[in-house]
Amino acid sequence: MKISDNKVVALSYVLEVEGAERDRADADKPLEFIFGMGYLLPKFEAAVLGKEVGESFDFVLSPEEGYGVYSASALIDLPRTMFEADGKMDPRITVGATIPMMTNDGRVVPGRVLEIGAEKVKMDFNHELAGKTLHFTGSVVSVREATDKELAEGLHGELAHRCSGNCSDCEGGCGK
């Protein structure tokens, strides 16, 4: 069976970024998703479309095809008071921490704390892989038809918890 829309696909893969391994899913714990439902980056799905069990893949996604180019406009200074309660800074707010923040339209997005000043907290809302070239290698572990229930609810009820980002391991910030 070939990978196509509405198939449950399991992949083993290694993701390298700047020559270093960044992520991995082994055959005993593969990445599982329903193909064509927007769970993964569109160019990732395009690269594995039509592959069968046992076939390997090796492809590179440019920043534009992956998580976008790094944007200075995604660096935002927020009032320190947003992170305080009773005049004290929330102890979870530390330089380097990634915390979920809510946009004006109610979406949750991850922000990384860059600086904590006397008046402002500088946050980076770029995806942590923005501006990076992504090199994926791996193979197809399994392909099967999705059930009606999986198509309606997702593999593990994901549709009830989907976030706005492509977040196979929840780097998109939804917390599932």
C-alpha positions as CSV (number, residue, x, y, z in Angstrom):
1,M,0.0,0.0,0.0
2,K,1.3,3.4,-0.9
3,I,1.2,6.6,1.2
4,S,-1.7,8.7,0.1
5,D,-4.5,10.8,1.7
6,N,-6.3,9.3,4.6
7,K,-3.7,6.6,5.2
8,V,-2.2,6.1,8.7
9,V,1.5,6.3,8.1
10,A,4.3,5.3,10.5
11,L,7.8,6.6,9.7
12,S,11.2,6.1,11.4
13,Y,13.4,9.1,10.7
14,V,16.4,11.2,11.8
15,L,16.3,15.0,11.5
16,E,19.6,16.8,11.2
17,V,20.0,20.5,11.5
18,E,23.3,22.2,10.8
19,G,25.0,18.7,10.8
20,A,23.7,17.7,14.2
21,E,20.9,15.2,15.0
22,R,18.0,17.2,16.3
23,D,15.2,14.6,16.4
24,R,14.6,11.0,15.8
25,A,11.8,8.4,15.7
26,D,12.9,4.8,15.6
27,A,11.0,1.9,14.1
28,D,9.9,0.7,17.5
29,K,8.4,4.1,18.3
30,P,7.7,5.6,14.9
31,L,6.1,8.9,14.0
32,E,2.5,8.1,13.3
33,F,0.1,10.4,11.5
34,I,-2.8,10.5,9.1
35,F,-1.5,11.6,5.7
36,G,-3.1,14.6,4.1
37,M,-4.6,16.1,7.2
38,G,-2.1,18.8,7.8
39,Y,-0.2,17.3,10.7
40,L,3.2,17.7,9.1
41,L,4.9,20.3,7.0
42,P,3.4,20.2,3.4
43,K,6.8,19.6,1.8
44,F,7.6,16.8,4.2
45,E,4.3,15.1,3.2
46,A,5.1,15.7,-0.5
47,A,8.5,14.0,-0.1
48,V,7.0,10.8,1.3
49,L,3.9,10.7,-0.9
50,G,3.6,7.4,-2.8
51,K,6.2,5.6,-0.8
52,E,5.6,2.0,0.5
53,V,6.6,0.0,3.5
54,G,10.3,-0.5,3.6
55,E,11.1,2.4,1.2
56,S,13.6,4.9,2.5
57,F,13.7,8.7,2.1
58,D,16.4,11.3,2.2
59,F,15.4,15.0,1.6
60,V,16.2,18.5,2.6
61,L,13.7,21.3,3.4
62,S,14.8,24.9,3.0
63,P,13.8,27.3,5.8
64,E,11.0,28.5,3.5
65,E,9.7,24.9,3.1
66,G,10.2,24.2,6.8
67,Y,9.4,26.6,9.6
68,G,10.1,29.8,7.7
69,V,12.9,32.3,7.7
70,Y,14.0,33.9,11.0
71,S,12.1,37.2,11.4
72,A,13.3,40.1,13.6
73,S,9.7,41.2,13.7
74,A,8.9,38.2,15.9
75,L,11.2,39.6,18.6
76,I,8.8,41.5,20.9
77,D,9.3,43.4,24.1
78,L,6.5,42.8,26.6
79,P,5.8,44.7,29.8
80,R,7.4,42.8,32.7
81,T,4.2,43.3,34.7
82,M,2.6,40.7,32.4
83,F,4.7,38.1,34.1
84,E,4.3,39.2,37.6
85,A,1.8,38.4,40.3
86,D,1.7,40.6,43.4
87,G,4.8,42.4,42.2
88,K,6.9,39.2,41.9
89,M,8.2,37.6,38.7
90,D,6.7,34.2,37.9
91,P,9.6,31.8,38.7
92,R,9.0,30.0,35.4
93,I,10.1,33.1,33.5
94,T,13.8,32.6,33.1
95,V,16.1,33.4,30.2
96,G,15.9,30.5,27.7
97,A,12.6,29.2,28.9
98,T,9.9,28.6,26.3
99,I,6.4,29.5,27.6
100,P,3.0,29.4,26.0
101,M,1.6,32.8,25.2
102,M,-1.8,33.7,23.9
103,T,-2.3,36.0,20.8
104,N,-5.0,38.6,20.6
105,D,-7.1,36.2,18.6
106,G,-6.8,33.4,21.2
107,R,-4.2,31.2,19.6
108,V,-1.5,29.7,21.8
109,V,2.0,30.2,20.6
110,P,5.3,29.4,22.2
111,G,7.7,32.3,23.1
112,R,11.3,32.0,24.2
113,V,12.5,34.4,26.9
114,L,15.6,36.2,25.6
115,E,16.0,38.9,28.2
116,I,14.4,40.0,31.5
117,G,14.8,43.7,32.1
118,A,13.6,46.0,34.8
119,E,10.6,47.1,32.7
120,K,10.4,44.7,29.7
121,V,10.8,41.0,28.9
122,K,12.1,40.3,25.4
123,M,10.4,37.3,23.7
124,D,11.3,35.5,20.5
125,F,8.2,34.1,18.8
126,N,10.1,32.6,15.9
127,H,9.7,28.8,15.7
128,E,12.9,27.3,17.2
129,L,13.7,25.9,13.7
130,A,13.0,29.1,11.8
131,G,15.8,29.9,9.4
132,K,17.2,26.4,9.6
133,T,17.6,23.8,6.8
134,L,16.1,20.5,7.8
135,H,17.6,17.2,6.5
136,F,15.4,14.2,7.0
137,T,16.4,10.5,6.4
138,G,14.4,7.5,7.3
139,S,12.0,4.8,6.1
140,V,8.4,3.9,5.9
141,V,7.4,1.5,8.8
142,S,3.8,1.0,8.0
143,V,0.9,2.2,5.9
144,R,-2.8,1.4,6.4
145,E,-6.2,2.7,5.8
146,A,-7.5,5.1,8.5
147,T,-10.7,4.1,10.2
148,D,-13.7,6.4,10.1
149,K,-13.2,7.1,13.7
150,E,-9.5,8.1,13.2
151,L,-10.6,10.4,10.3
152,A,-13.1,12.1,12.5
153,E,-11.1,12.3,15.7
154,G,-7.5,11.8,14.7
155,L,-5.3,8.9,15.8
156,H,-5.4,9.6,19.5
157,G,-8.1,12.2,19.6
158,E,-5.7,14.8,18.2
159,L,-8.4,16.8,16.3
160,A,-9.8,17.8,19.6
161,H,-6.4,19.1,20.7
162,R,-4.9,20.3,17.5
163,C,-2.9,23.5,17.8
164,S,-2.3,26.0,15.0
165,G,1.3,24.9,14.3
166,N,2.6,21.8,12.7
167,C,3.7,20.1,15.9
168,S,4.4,16.4,15.9
169,D,6.0,16.7,19.3
170,C,4.1,19.8,20.3
171,E,6.7,22.3,19.6
172,G,3.8,24.3,18.3
173,G,2.9,25.1,21.8
174,C,-0.5,23.5,22.4
175,G,0.8,21.4,25.3
176,K,-0.7,18.0,24.3
